[in-house]
Amino acid sequence: MGRIVGLALATIAGLFVLFTFILPMLASLFKIALIIGVIALIAFVAVRVISGSSSSSR
């Protein structure tokens, strides 16, 4: 009986840690990666447009 109670408490504690700490951390990391990706895409497009306009004007 004690093992069952311990298993239930450990499961509840594990779910608490998962939903309180791990999932919000992963969501914030995903947001940061998305922002960095958008900034990199904007920089890539800007460099591509600048380099294309300078070579076509020559």
Phi, psi and omega in degrees: 000322180294325179292324180292317178296318178297319178295319179294316179295320178294323178294316179296318179294320178296318177294323178298313179296319181299309185279339182269323187245311192285311181295316175297325178295316178295322178295318179291324176296322178295319178297317180296316179296323178294317179296316179298320178295320179294319178297318178295321178295317178297317179296319179298314180295320180297315179295321180296318180291317180296315181291328178288323182285327180286325181283330179281340180277347180284000000 
